[in-house]
Amino acid sequence: MVTKDEIVEKVWHGQSVSDASISSRIRSARLAVGDDGHHQTTIRTVHGRGFRFVAEVVETAPAQAAAATATPEPNSRLTGRPSIAILPFRPLAMTPELAILANAIPYEIIQALSRLRWLAVIARGSSFRFRKPDPDLDLVATALGARYVLSGIIEANVSGLAVTLELSDASTNEVIWGDRLGAPLDAIDDLRNRIVARLVTALDVYIPLNEARSAQMAAIETLDAWTIYHLGLQHLYRFTTTDNQRAKGLFERAVMLDPHFARAHAGLSFTSFLEAFLHLGPDVKEAARAARHHAERGLELDSLDPFANFTMGRSQWLTHDLDAAAEWLDRATTLNPNYAQGFYSSAMTSMLIGNLAATEVRLDTALQLSPLDPLLYGMHGVRSQMFIQSGDYAAAARWGDRAAATPGAHYLIAMVAMVANGLAERHETAARWRQKVRQRKPNASAGHYFAAFPTRDIASKTLIADELRRHGF
């Protein structure tokens, strides 16, 4: 007979676990051996004490000790594409005509998340069976095979409606993200759209971070392609030579494990793009070729993946084919209308072409979708360049300062801030940014700047070239 305390010690390593969690795991074990709670022919409950294995046992061969060097089995928590179950929201103080939103909004969320190629979404017919308040997340995860669970509360108050969202890691019962949004009753449609947009963007950030954090605690030999891909994402947005090489190595390992993994090929395109764009490697032309090659391979494997379309669009920057870049980036945001980085890259392309109206709209959309995006410095940098083109140098300097001071900003962004401040006649600030450029990239040049930002606006290009020359570039 095995006590519940022994089970907790062996399975959960002594962590605090609810009786409901233990019961759900026992139910799963019984299901696996064809048992159930009424006909306990294999696993019998000893009330108040624990559980006993009662099936008939026949010894067919003497027991053998397992080899000490046996390869550890992969952790099921760290394998496969991440999956999520969206539960019906719990209505509070809702009239019958408004209570329908407790089902309608989660259904819209399921529809939106189904566009994401990196996330498996449990169908409504399964997840909507868990309607009772405060469902046991362990039971939900076991029954549906979901790694993550989104739950919510929708309530009416004197000012309108409010929705509270909570994203949990079902394996640890840990909340990894939450938010609360509200709106007056006459703006329900806007609230529904904001909930979906905010959630899709949040999942794109917090689930990969959580996947990578979990994977770091396991030996890499036990990880599958998806998990290694998420580890690569952790290094991708640090924009240093070392981190870019680490990301590249992890994406290559993911492709080796699964040659048909479209997102891993797109990740390799991104690392090659950074090598060329930031001159992180010795051969810029080869890096540009690799960026295109891996983007094409990603599209061959999954033409509907927004990330693959995004990397194809960015690879076109490297050959200054801005019209083609715009088409691919528009396709990425059509496939995922909540793709913040897609809108940012579209904004940059519009700025380089000279369409400032489209630049501003797309930047506003990107910032609204992802105010803490890893490419936030780039969003601010594009706005600074937009104001340089329009002749508002004071605004360009303000946004250039914000861009260059944002975490992750690289030497090209410091060059934007230097130029903008120089044009605004803020010469001391420009000199400080010039010093930062030299610290980050001692051999930086005007050639690097215009290779990265091949603007078609001749007037602003002349001003920028003159300012770069004045600062010794």
Secondary structure as UniProt FT lines:
FT   STRAND          2..3
FT   HELIX           4..11
FT   TURN            13..14
FT   HELIX           19..32
FT   TURN            33..34
FT   STRAND          43..46
FT   TURN            47..49
FT   STRAND          50..53
FT   TURN            68..69
FT   HELIX           76..78
FT   STRAND          83..86
FT   STRAND          90..92
FT   HELIX           96..99
FT   HELIX           101..113
FT   TURN            114..115
FT   TURN            117..118
FT   STRAND          120..121
FT   HELIX           124..127
FT   TURN            128..129
FT   HELIX           137..144
FT   STRAND          148..157
FT   TURN            158..159
FT   STRAND          160..169
FT   TURN            170..173
FT   STRAND          174..183
FT   HELIX           185..187
FT   HELIX           188..215
FT   TURN            216..217
FT   HELIX           220..222
FT   HELIX           225..236
FT   TURN            237..238
FT   HELIX           241..257
FT   TURN            259..260
FT   HELIX           262..277
FT   TURN            278..279
FT   HELIX           284..301
FT   TURN            303..304
FT   HELIX           306..317
FT   TURN            318..320
FT   HELIX           322..335
FT   TURN            337..338
FT   HELIX           340..353
FT   HELIX           356..369
FT   TURN            371..372
FT   TURN            374..375
FT   HELIX           376..390
FT   HELIX           393..405
FT   TURN            407..408
FT   HELIX           411..423
FT   TURN            424..425
FT   HELIX           427..440
FT   TURN            442..443
FT   HELIX           446..452
FT   HELIX           458..470
FT   TURN            471..472
//
